[in-house]
Amino acid sequence: MRKINLLRRNRCFLTAKVVFLLCLSGFFFSSGDVVASGVPQPLHVAVSSALPSPVNTGDLMYFPPNPRPDSPAQASLAPDPGASPKKVLSLQGRGVHTYEKIPVIVNPEVERNIHYFQNVIHDRFQEWLTRFYAYQPLVEQIFVEFGLPKELMYLSLVESGFNPRAYSRARASGPWQFIKSTGRIYGLTVNWFVDERRDPIKSTVAAAVHLRDLYDLFGSWPLALAAYNAGAGKISRAIEKTGTRDFWTIARTRYIRRETRQYVPKFMAAMIIATRPALFGFHGHSQPVHQYEEISMDASIHLRSIAKETGISFEELRRLNPELRRSVIPPGPDGYSLKVPVGTAGHVEQAKSRMKPWTQLPPQRTWYRVRRGDCLSVIAHRFGTSVRQLKNLNDLSGSLIRVGQRLRVNKDVTEVGEVKWYRVRRGDSLWSIAKRFRVSVQDLKMLNNLRSSLIRAGRMLMITS
């Protein structure tokens, strides 16, 4: 009787424990099989068959999993004198350097990510592949011309699913998820009119140069990829503290974040799947290749005006020019190369004289965060105002300001000629803003190229034009 009562008391606990063990075992068993053409096969067989044939020596190399992942060989901070050189001259004889191939590591972490892409987010990963295939010829050509392994192009799947309009919580933008400062270092312009981090071609060139610089710094593709995610300084400090240049050893320490530890296995998994997607249950749609013609535009013109005069779809113009943040060609003495559908450049050229120029100026900045070395006089000069005006706008009795303090440098509504702008505050909606300024919600959407009524605090909205 005492034993029966004990079993009854712990029945729930035993049941939960059994269910947990069954689920856990099911996860690992399911991650060990890959369905290809409806026939399950072991993961290592699918991975081996997904990699290029050994006959094609210009492609990936396959390295089997380490049988003892918990005790890898310790790597020295100094480069191995017996290792192959980091760069070799290209056989084409054009002075281009060819970098070493990417070692394909297959370990439990990579297998887990293959299972995740294949079974958990299958439809989403298929969407990423479908979108990527339209850009693949252009992206692959860029990496080949830089002498880099073309398989690096699959890093964009991990970063954004090659979505030109992707935007992260860390304010990284574009298919290669550059933050503003890094993008500017590699020549990507970011201002009120354009964000070249969204340009599929320009951002890919910047990503190739950035990855090349990281490899030159660390001499290892896994470390270079980790530095692309965490930053070169973070990886350099991790190498110094651990005394090894082996990424998989560093990944088992606390010196890099979990996101970075998972970043390289995610890339490996995405690369393995994208190399031969059919073996993992994915397929490649017959997507048309991303093609366009360029035409030089000397005047600042809204894309809607171009669409009206040429008959080209406004959405097609936005798709071909994702770097245009306001759908307006930026003004400038050098002009702007507008991308148009193939075969329409001549028609656009003929219609340029009929297009209405965009004469409205960008809004003035409303808020400014104080940086080290700033003072009220410097800030006033920067924004074309006076120290007295800054004090009045921010209720300052003296001239003392501190680093990180937010100062109002203009009012919320800025009028430039006949244009009126408003900076969205917390709690605002399109309906409340439209009611306040006696305009319609539809007019606000049209003026600001809004597809929905969703707006966020801090955004500048055009009220009238």
TITOR-63121 format. One line per 4 residues: their letters; for each residue x, y negated, z negated of N, C-alpha, C. Coordinates in steps of 0.1 Angstrom, whole numbers. Layout:
A> X/Y/Z/X/Y/Z/X/Y/Z | ...
END
This chain:
MRKI> 8/12/0/0/0/0/9/-13/0 | 19/-13/-8/28/-24/-8/35/-26/5 | 38/-15/12/44/-17/26/34/-22/36 | 22/-18/35/11/-23/44/9/-38/42
NLLR> 8/-42/30/7/-57/27/18/-65/32 | 30/-59/31/42/-66/36/42/-68/51 | 37/-57/58/37/-58/72/26/-68/77 | 14/-68/69/4/-78/73/9/-92/71
RNRC> 16/-94/60/21/-108/57/31/-113/67 | 39/-104/73/49/-108/83/45/-105/97 | 32/-101/99/28/-97/113/30/-109/122 | 26/-121/119/27/-132/127/42/-135/131
FLTA> 50/-134/121/64/-137/123/70/-127/132 | 67/-114/130/72/-103/139/67/-105/153 | 54/-108/154/49/-110/168/56/-121/175 | 58/-133/168/64/-144/175/79/-141/179
KVVF> 85/-133/170/99/-129/173/100/-120/185 | 90/-111/186/90/-101/198/87/-109/210 | 78/-118/210/74/-126/222/86/-135/226 | 93/-141/216/105/-149/220/116/-141/227
LLCL> 118/-129/221/128/-120/227/125/-116/241 | 112/-113/243/107/-109/257/109/-120/266 | 105/-132/262/106/-144/271/121/-147/275 | 129/-146/264/143/-148/267/149/-138/276
SGFF> 146/-126/274/151/-115/283/146/-117/297 | 133/-121/298/127/-123/311/134/-134/319 | 137/-145/311/144/-156/318/157/-152/324 | 166/-145/316/179/-141/321/178/-131/332
FSSG> 168/-121/331/166/-112/342/162/-118/355 | 152/-128/353/147/-135/365/158/-144/371 | 167/-149/363/178/-158/369/188/-149/375 | 188/-136/373/198/-128/379/194/-123/393
DVVA> 182/-125/397/177/-120/410/173/-132/419 | 176/-131/431/172/-141/441/164/-135/452 | 153/-141/454/144/-136/465/148/-142/478 | 152/-134/487/155/-138/501/147/-130/511
SGVP> 139/-136/518/130/-129/528/121/-119/521 | 117/-122/508/108/-114/501/114/-102/494 | 128/-100/495/135/-89/489/144/-93/478 | 141/-89/466/150/-94/455/164/-88/457
QPLH> 174/-96/453/187/-91/454/195/-97/443 | 206/-91/438/214/-97/427/219/-111/431 | 221/-119/421/225/-133/424/238/-134/430 | 248/-125/425/262/-127/431/262/-123/446
VAVS> 253/-113/450/252/-110/464/247/-121/472 | 236/-128/467/230/-139/474/240/-151/475 | 247/-153/464/257/-164/464/268/-161/474 | 273/-149/474/284/-145/483/280/-147/498
SALP> 267/-142/501/263/-143/514/259/-157/518 | 256/-166/508/252/-180/511/265/-188/515 | 276/-183/510/289/-191/513/293/-188/527 | 301/-197/533/305/-195/547/314/-182/548
SPVN> 314/-177/560/321/-165/563/336/-167/562 | 344/-157/557/359/-159/556/365/-162/569 | 359/-159/580/365/-162/593/366/-177/595 | 356/-184/590/356/-199/592/364/-205/580
TGDL> 377/-207/583/386/-211/572/385/-226/569 | 377/-233/577/375/-247/574/364/-250/564 | 358/-240/559/346/-242/550/350/-239/536 | 340/-236/528/341/-234/514/350/-222/510
MYFP> 356/-222/498/362/-210/493/353/-205/482 | 354/-192/480/346/-186/469/355/-181/458 | 352/-185/446/359/-180/434/349/-172/425 | 352/-159/423/342/-152/414/342/-157/400
PNPR> 331/-154/392/331/-159/379/342/-154/370 | 346/-163/361/356/-159/351/351/-148/342 | 357/-136/341/351/-125/333/352/-129/318 | 360/-139/314/361/-143/300/359/-158/300
PDSP> 347/-163/301/345/-178/302/349/-185/289 | 350/-177/278/352/-184/265/367/-186/262 | 375/-180/271/390/-182/268/397/-184/281 | 395/-196/287/401/-200/300/416/-203/297
AQAS> 423/-203/308/437/-207/307/438/-222/304 | 447/-226/295/449/-240/292/457/-247/303 | 452/-258/308/459/-265/318/467/-276/312 | 478/-279/318/487/-290/313/482/-303/319
LAPD> 485/-314/311/482/-327/316/490/-330/328 | 502/-325/330/510/-328/341/505/-319/353 | 506/-323/365/502/-315/376/511/-303/378 | 505/-292/382/512/-279/383/521/-280/396
PGAS> 534/-279/394/544/-280/405/541/-269/416 | 536/-258/412/534/-247/421/521/-248/428 | 512/-257/424/499/-258/431/501/-264/445 | 490/-262/453/490/-268/466/489/-283/465
PKKV> 495/-290/475/495/-305/474/480/-310/475 | 478/-321/468/465/-327/468/460/-331/481 | 469/-336/490/465/-339/503/475/-333/513 | 470/-330/525/478/-326/536/474/-334/548
LSLQ> 484/-335/558/481/-343/569/471/-336/578 | 462/-343/584/452/-337/593/459/-331/605 | 453/-320/610/459/-314/622/455/-321/635 | 446/-331/634/442/-339/645/454/-349/649
GRGV> 463/-351/639/474/-360/642/470/-374/643 | 459/-378/637/455/-392/637/458/-400/625 | 467/-394/616/470/-401/604/460/-400/593 | 449/-392/595/439/-391/585/443/-380/575
HTYE> 441/-382/562/444/-372/552/432/-363/550 | 435/-350/549/425/-340/546/427/-335/531 | 416/-336/524/417/-332/510/414/-317/508 | 418/-312/497/416/-298/494/401/-294/493
KIPV> 398/-282/496/384/-277/496/379/-277/481 | 366/-276/480/359/-276/467/358/-261/462 | 365/-258/451/363/-244/446/349/-242/441 | 343/-231/446/329/-228/442/330/-219/430
IVNP> 326/-224/419/326/-217/406/312/-211/404 | 311/-198/401/298/-192/398/299/-187/384 | 293/-193/374/293/-189/361/278/-189/355 | 276/-186/343/262/-186/338/255/-199/339
EVER> 262/-210/338/256/-223/339/252/-226/353 | 260/-222/363/256/-224/377/244/-215/380 | 245/-203/376/233/-194/378/220/-199/372 | 221/-205/360/209/-210/354/204/-222/362
NIHY> 212/-230/368/207/-241/376/202/-236/390 | 208/-225/395/202/-219/407/188/-215/404 | 186/-208/393/173/-203/389/163/-215/387 | 168/-226/382/159/-237/379/155/-244/392
FQNV> 164/-245/402/161/-251/414/151/-242/422 | 154/-229/422/146/-220/430/132/-217/424 | 131/-216/411/118/-211/406/111/-222/398 | 117/-231/391/111/-241/383/106/-253/391
IHDR> 115/-258/399/112/-270/407/114/-267/422 | 109/-256/426/111/-252/440/105/-262/450 | 93/-266/448/87/-276/458/94/-289/458 | 99/-294/446/106/-306/446/119/-305/453
FQEW> 126/-294/450/139/-292/457/138/-291/472 | 127/-284/476/124/-283/491/122/-297/497 | 115/-306/489/113/-320/494/126/-327/495 | 135/-325/486/149/-331/486/156/-326/499
LTRF> 156/-313/501/163/-308/513/157/-313/526 | 144/-314/527/137/-319/539/141/-333/542 | 141/-341/531/145/-355/533/160/-356/537 | 168/-348/531/182/-349/533/186/-345/547
YAYQ> 179/-335/553/182/-330/566/181/-341/577 | 172/-351/575/171/-361/585/184/-370/585 | 191/-371/574/203/-379/573/216/-371/574 | 215/-358/574/227/-349/572/237/-352/583
PLVE> 234/-353/596/244/-355/606/252/-367/604 | 246/-378/600/253/-391/598/262/-390/585 | 256/-384/575/263/-383/562/275/-374/563 | 273/-363/570/284/-353/572/296/-359/580
QIFV> 292/-367/590/302/-373/598/311/-383/590 | 305/-390/581/312/-400/573/323/-392/564 | 319/-382/558/328/-374/549/339/-368/557 | 336/-363/569/346/-357/578/356/-367/582
EFGL> 351/-379/586/361/-389/590/370/-394/579 | 365/-393/567/374/-397/555/383/-385/551 | 382/-374/558/390/-362/555/386/-355/542 | 374/-358/537/369/-352/525/361/-339/528
PKEL> 359/-330/519/351/-318/521/337/-323/524 | 331/-318/535/318/-322/538/307/-318/528 | 310/-307/520/301/-303/510/298/-313/499 | 306/-323/499/303/-334/489/290/-341/492
MYLS> 286/-340/504/273/-347/508/261/-341/500 | 262/-329/495/252/-323/487/251/-329/473 | 260/-337/469/260/-344/456/248/-354/456 | 244/-359/468/232/-368/468/219/-361/465
LVES> 219/-348/466/207/-340/462/205/-341/447 | 217/-340/440/216/-340/425/214/-354/420 | 219/-364/427/218/-378/423/203/-383/425 | 198/-381/437/185/-388/439/176/-380/449
GFNP> 180/-368/453/172/-361/463/173/-369/476 | 184/-376/478/186/-386/489/174/-394/492 | 170/-401/481/159/-411/482/165/-425/482 | 165/-432/494/171/-445/494/165/-455/484
RAYS> 152/-453/479/146/-462/470/146/-457/456 | 154/-447/453/155/-442/439/161/-452/430 | 155/-453/418/160/-463/408/159/-456/394 | 171/-456/387/171/-449/374/170/-458/362
RARA> 168/-453/351/167/-461/338/180/-468/336 | 191/-463/341/204/-470/339/206/-481/350 | 196/-484/357/196/-494/368/205/-491/379 | 207/-477/381/214/-473/393/204/-471/405
SGPW> 208/-474/417/199/-475/428/205/-468/440 | 196/-463/449/199/-458/462/202/-443/461 | 205/-437/473/207/-423/474/219/-418/466 | 229/-427/464/241/-423/456/241/-429/442
QFIK> 231/-435/438/229/-440/425/240/-448/419 | 244/-459/427/254/-468/422/248/-478/412 | 255/-481/402/251/-493/394/256/-505/401 | 251/-517/397/254/-529/404/269/-532/405
STGR> 276/-531/393/290/-534/393/298/-525/402 | 296/-512/401/304/-503/409/301/-505/424 | 288/-507/427/285/-510/441/292/-522/447 | 293/-532/439/300/-544/444/315/-542/445
IYGL> 321/-533/437/335/-530/438/337/-523/452 | 328/-515/456/330/-508/469/323/-515/481 | 321/-528/479/316/-536/491/301/-536/493 | 293/-532/484/279/-532/486/273/-545/480
TVNW> 266/-553/489/260/-565/485/247/-563/477 | 246/-570/466/233/-569/458/230/-583/454 | 219/-588/460/214/-601/456/198/-601/457 | 193/-613/457/178/-614/457/172/-608/470
FVDE> 179/-610/481/173/-605/494/176/-591/497 | 189/-586/495/193/-573/499/199/-565/487 | 198/-552/488/205/-543/479/210/-532/487 | 223/-533/491/229/-524/501/232/-510/494
RRDP> 229/-509/481/230/-496/475/219/-487/481 | 209/-493/486/198/-485/492/201/-481/507 | 210/-487/513/213/-484/527/220/-470/528 | 213/-461/535/219/-447/536/233/-446/541
IKST> 236/-454/551/249/-454/557/260/-461/549 | 257/-473/545/267/-481/537/270/-475/524 | 259/-470/517/261/-464/504/269/-451/505 | 267/-443/516/274/-431/518/289/-434/520
VAAA> 292/-444/527/306/-448/529/312/-452/516 | 305/-460/508/310/-464/494/311/-451/485 | 302/-442/486/303/-430/478/316/-422/482 | 318/-421/495/330/-413/500/343/-420/495
VHLR> 344/-433/496/356/-440/491/357/-438/476 | 346/-439/469/346/-437/454/351/-423/450 | 345/-413/456/349/-399/453/364/-397/457 | 368/-403/468/382/-402/472/391/-408/461
DLYD> 388/-420/456/396/-426/446/396/-418/433 | 385/-412/429/384/-404/417/393/-391/419 | 393/-385/431/401/-374/432/416/-377/432 | 419/-389/438/433/-394/437/437/-396/423
LFGS> 428/-399/414/431/-402/400/433/-389/392 | 424/-379/395/424/-367/386/429/-355/393 | 430/-354/406/436/-343/413/427/-330/412 | 415/-332/409/406/-320/407/392/-324/411
WPLA> 385/-316/419/371/-320/423/362/-319/412 | 362/-309/403/353/-309/392/355/-321/383 | 367/-325/380/369/-337/372/365/-350/379 | 367/-350/392/363/-362/400/347/-363/400
LAAY> 340/-352/401/326/-352/401/321/-356/387 | 327/-351/377/323/-355/363/326/-370/361 | 336/-375/366/339/-389/365/329/-398/373 | 324/-392/384/314/-399/392/301/-401/383
NAGA> 299/-392/374/287/-393/365/290/-401/353 | 301/-398/346/304/-404/333/313/-416/334 | 320/-418/344/330/-429/345/344/-423/343 | 354/-429/350/367/-425/350/373/-426/336
GKIS> 370/-437/329/375/-439/315/371/-428/306 | 359/-424/306/354/-413/297/361/-400/300 | 363/-396/312/370/-384/316/384/-385/312 | 391/-396/314/405/-398/311/407/-396/296
RAIE> 398/-401/288/399/-400/273/396/-385/269 | 387/-378/276/385/-364/273/397/-356/276 | 404/-359/287/416/-351/290/427/-354/280 | 428/-366/275/438/-369/265/436/-363/252
KTGT> 423/-362/248/419/-356/235/420/-341/235 | 417/-335/247/416/-320/247/430/-314/252 | 438/-322/259/451/-317/263/450/-308/275 | 439/-308/283/437/-300/294/431/-308/305
RDFW> 433/-303/318/427/-309/329/417/-300/336 | 413/-289/328/403/-280/333/389/-285/329 | 381/-288/338/367/-293/335/360/-283/326 | 360/-270/329/352/-261/322/356/-259/307
TIAR> 369/-262/305/373/-262/291/368/-275/284 | 369/-286/291/365/-299/285/350/-298/283 | 342/-291/291/328/-290/290/323/-283/278 | 332/-276/271/328/-269/259/332/-277/247
TRYI> 336/-289/249/339/-298/237/329/-309/236 | 331/-317/226/321/-328/223/326/-341/229 | 336/-340/237/342/-353/242/335/-358/255 | 325/-350/261/317/-355/271/303/-352/268
RRET> 294/-360/274/280/-359/271/274/-346/277 | 262/-342/272/256/-330/278/252/-332/292 | 248/-344/296/245/-347/310/256/-345/319 | 268/-349/315/280/-347/323/284/-332/323
RQYV> 282/-325/312/286/-311/312/277/-303/322 | 264/-307/323/255/-301/332/256/-306/347 | 263/-317/349/264/-323/362/271/-315/372 | 283/-310/369/290/-302/378/284/-289/381
PKFM> 278/-281/371/271/-269/375/259/-272/384 | 252/-283/382/241/-287/390/245/-289/405 | 257/-296/406/262/-298/420/265/-284/426 | 272/-276/419/276/-263/424/264/-255/429
AAMI> 253/-255/420/241/-248/424/234/-254/436 | 233/-267/437/227/-274/448/235/-271/461 | 249/-271/460/257/-268/472/255/-254/477 | 255/-245/467/253/-231/471/239/-229/478
IATR> 229/-235/473/216/-233/479/215/-240/493 | 220/-253/493/219/-260/505/227/-255/517 | 238/-247/513/246/-241/524/239/-231/532 | 231/-223/525/222/-213/532/209/-212/525
PALF> 200/-222/527/188/-223/520/178/-211/522 | 178/-205/533/169/-194/536/171/-182/526 | 183/-180/522/186/-169/513/180/-171/499 | 176/-183/496/171/-186/483/156/-190/484
GFHG> 150/-187/495/135/-190/496/132/-204/501 | 142/-212/506/139/-225/511/140/-225/526 | 135/-235/532/135/-235/547/138/-250/551 | 144/-251/563/147/-264/568/137/-268/579
HSQP> 130/-279/576/120/-284/586/127/-290/598 | 120/-290/609/126/-296/621/124/-311/620 | 131/-317/611/130/-331/609/138/-339/620 | 132/-349/625/139/-357/635/151/-364/628
VHQY> 162/-365/634/174/-371/629/172/-386/627 | 177/-391/616/176/-406/614/184/-413/624 | 177/-420/633/183/-427/644/177/-441/645 | 184/-451/650/179/-464/651/188/-472/660
EEIS> 184/-484/664/192/-493/671/193/-506/663 | 203/-513/665/206/-526/657/205/-538/666 | 199/-548/661/198/-561/668/201/-572/659 | 209/-581/663/214/-592/655/202/-603/654
MDAS> 199/-606/641/189/-616/639/196/-628/632 | 194/-640/638/201/-652/633/192/-660/623 | 179/-658/623/170/-665/615/164/-656/604 | 160/-662/593/154/-655/582/139/-653/586
IHLR> 135/-640/588/121/-637/593/116/-625/584 | 103/-626/581/96/-615/574/94/-604/583 | 95/-592/578/93/-580/586/78/-579/592 | 69/-585/585/55/-585/590/54/-594/602
SIAK> 61/-604/603/61/-612/615/67/-605/627 | 78/-597/624/84/-589/635/74/-578/639 | 67/-572/630/58/-562/633/46/-567/641 | 42/-579/638/31/-586/645/34/-589/659
ETGI> 47/-594/662/50/-598/675/55/-587/684 | 59/-576/678/65/-565/686/56/-552/686 | 47/-551/677/39/-539/677/45/-528/669 | 57/-529/664/64/-519/656/57/-519/642
SFEE> 55/-507/637/48/-505/624/57/-512/613 | 50/-519/605/57/-526/593/63/-515/584 | 56/-504/582/62/-493/574/74/-487/580 | 74/-486/593/86/-481/600/98/-490/599
LRRL> 96/-503/599/106/-513/597/112/-512/583 | 103/-511/573/107/-509/559/115/-496/557 | 111/-486/564/118/-473/562/132/-474/568 | 134/-481/579/147/-482/586/156/-492/579
NPEL> 150/-501/571/157/-511/564/154/-512/549 | 157/-501/542/154/-500/528/162/-510/519 | 173/-515/525/181/-525/517/174/-538/515 | 164/-541/524/157/-554/523/147/-554/511
RRSV> 151/-560/500/143/-559/488/129/-566/489 | 128/-577/497/116/-585/498/111/-584/512 | 115/-574/520/111/-573/534/114/-586/542 | 124/-593/538/127/-606/545/142/-605/549
IPPG> 145/-609/562/159/-609/566/166/-620/559 | 177/-618/553/184/-628/545/190/-639/554 | 189/-651/550/196/-662/557/211/-661/556 | 218/-666/566/233/-666/565/239/-670/579
PDGY> 251/-676/578/257/-680/591/261/-668/600 | 263/-656/594/268/-645/602/256/-637/608 | 244/-640/604/232/-633/609/231/-620/602 | 222/-611/607/219/-599/600/215/-588/611
SLKV> 221/-576/609/218/-565/619/206/-558/614 | 195/-560/621/182/-554/618/181/-540/625 | 177/-530/618/176/-517/624/161/-516/629 | 160/-511/641/147/-510/648/147/-496/654
PVGT> 135/-490/657/134/-477/663/141/-477/677 | 146/-465/680/153/-463/693/144/-467/704 | 150/-475/713/143/-479/725/135/-492/724 | 135/-499/712/127/-511/710/136/-523/709
AGHV> 149/-522/709/158/-534/707/155/-544/718 | 154/-541/730/151/-551/741/138/-558/739 | 128/-551/734/115/-557/732/116/-566/720 | 123/-563/710/125/-572/698/132/-584/702
EQAK> 143/-583/711/150/-594/715/142/-604/723 | 133/-599/731/124/-608/739/114/-615/730 | 110/-609/719/100/-614/710/105/-623/699 | 119/-625/698/125/-633/688/120/-647/687
SRMK> 118/-653/699/114/-667/700/100/-669/695 | 92/-659/694/78/-661/690/76/-658/675 | 87/-653/668/86/-650/654/87/-662/645 | 78/-663/635/78/-674/626/89/-673/616
PWTQ> 98/-683/615/108/-682/605/103/-682/590 | 110/-676/581/107/-676/567/115/-687/561 | 107/-698/556/113/-710/551/113/-710/536 | 107/-701/529/106/-701/515/119/-697/508
LPPQ> 123/-704/498/135/-701/491/133/-692/479 | 143/-684/475/142/-675/464/139/-683/451 | 132/-677/441/129/-684/429/142/-686/421 | 142/-696/413/153/-698/404/152/-689/392
RTWY> 164/-686/386/164/-677/375/158/-683/362 | 151/-675/355/144/-681/343/152/-678/330 | 158/-666/329/165/-662/317/180/-659/320 | 188/-662/310/202/-659/311/208/-653/298
RVRR> 215/-643/299/221/-637/287/236/-642/285 | 238/-648/274/251/-655/271/262/-644/271 | 273/-648/278/285/-639/279/296/-645/271 | 307/-638/269/318/-642/261/325/-654/269
GDCL> 327/-665/262/333/-677/268/323/-687/273 | 310/-684/272/300/-694/276/298/-705/266 | 294/-716/271/289/-727/262/278/-734/269 | 270/-742/262/259/-748/268/262/-757/281
SVIA> 273/-764/281/277/-772/292/280/-764/304 | 287/-752/302/290/-743/313/277/-737/319 | 268/-733/311/255/-727/315/247/-737/322 | 246/-749/317/239/-760/323/244/-763/337
HRFG> 257/-764/339/263/-766/352/260/-755/361 | 260/-743/356/258/-731/365/244/-731/371 | 234/-736/363/220/-735/368/215/-749/371 | 223/-759/373/219/-772/378/209/-779/368
TSVR> 212/-778/356/203/-785/346/212/-792/336 | 206/-797/325/214/-805/315/214/-797/302 | 224/-801/293/224/-795/280/212/-798/272 | 207/-811/274/194/-815/267/183/-806/271
QLKN> 182/-803/284/171/-795/289/172/-781/283 | 184/-775/283/186/-762/277/181/-762/262 | 185/-772/255/181/-773/241/166/-773/239 | 160/-781/248/145/-782/247/138/-769/250
LNDL> 143/-763/261/137/-750/265/138/-739/255 | 149/-740/247/152/-729/237/151/-733/223 | 146/-745/220/144/-750/206/157/-749/198 | 167/-754/205/181/-754/198/183/-768/192
SGSL> 187/-768/179/190/-781/172/205/-784/174 | 213/-774/177/227/-777/179/232/-770/191 | 245/-770/193/251/-764/205/257/-750/203 | 254/-744/192/260/-731/188/251/-720/195
IRVG> 258/-712/203/251/-700/209/261/-688/207 | 255/-676/207/263/-664/205/262/-654/217 | 272/-646/218/272/-636/229/260/-627/228 | 254/-624/239/242/-616/239/229/-623/238
QRLR> 229/-636/234/217/-643/232/210/-646/245 | 197/-645/246/190/-648/258/185/-663/258 | 189/-670/268/185/-684/269/176/-686/281 | 166/-694/279/157/-698/290/164/-710/298
VNKD> 166/-708/311/172/-718/319/162/-725/328 | 150/-719/330/140/-726/338/126/-722/332 | 116/-728/336/103/-724/332/98/-712/339 | 87/-706/334/82/-693/340/78/-695/354
VTEV> 72/-706/357/67/-709/371/77/-719/377 | 81/-715/389/91/-724/396/85/-727/410 | 84/-740/413/79/-745/426/90/-750/434 | 91/-744/447/101/-748/456/93/-752/469
GEVK> 92/-765/472/84/-769/483/69/-765/480 | 63/-757/489/50/-752/487/49/-739/481 | 60/-733/477/60/-720/471/60/-720/456 | 52/-711/450/51/-710/436/54/-696/431
WYRV> 63/-695/421/67/-682/416/63/-680/402 | 61/-668/398/58/-666/383/65/-653/379 | 71/-654/367/78/-642/361/68/-635/352 | 67/-622/355/57/-614/348/61/-612/333
RRGD> 52/-614/324/54/-612/310/48/-599/305 | 52/-594/294/47/-582/288/32/-584/286 | 24/-575/290/9/-575/289/2/-581/301 | 10/-587/311/3/-592/323/-1/-581/332
SLWS> -11/-584/340/-16/-575/350/-19/-584/363 | -20/-577/374/-23/-585/386/-36/-592/385 | -46/-586/379/-59/-593/377/-58/-605/368 | -50/-604/357/-49/-616/348/-41/-627/355
IAKR> -31/-623/363/-23/-634/369/-31/-640/380 | -38/-632/388/-47/-638/399/-57/-647/393 | -63/-643/381/-73/-652/375/-67/-665/370 | -54/-664/365/-48/-676/359/-45/-686/370
FRVS> -41/-681/382/-37/-691/393/-47/-692/404 | -59/-686/401/-71/-687/410/-67/-682/424 | -62/-670/425/-59/-664/438/-65/-650/436 | -65/-642/447/-71/-629/447/-60/-619/445
VQDL> -63/-607/439/-54/-596/437/-48/-592/451 | -57/-591/461/-52/-587/474/-42/-597/480 | -43/-610/477/-33/-619/482/-20/-617/475 | -20/-614/462/-8/-612/455/-1/-599/460
KMLN> -9/-589/463/-2/-577/468/4/-580/482 | -3/-587/490/2/-590/504/15/-599/503 | 15/-609/495/26/-618/494/39/-611/488 | 37/-601/480/48/-594/473/50/-580/477
NLRS> 44/-576/488/46/-563/494/43/-552/484 | 33/-553/477/29/-543/466/19/-533/472 | 23/-520/470/13/-510/474/3/-506/464 | 6/-509/451/-3/-506/440/-4/-518/431
SLIR> -11/-517/421/-13/-528/411/-3/-527/400 | 7/-518/401/16/-516/390/27/-527/391 | 29/-535/380/40/-545/379/47/-543/366 | 59/-548/365/67/-546/353/71/-560/348
AGRM> 73/-561/335/77/-574/329/91/-578/334 | 92/-591/337/105/-596/343/105/-598/357 | 96/-592/365/95/-593/379/90/-607/383 | 96/-613/394/91/-625/399/81/-622/410
LMIT> 69/-628/408/58/-627/418/56/-640/425 | 54/-639/438/51/-651/446/36/-653/444 | 32/-666/440/18/-669/438/11/-675/450 | 18/-685/456/13/-691/468/24/-693/478
S> 21/-695/490/31/-697/500/25/-707/511
END
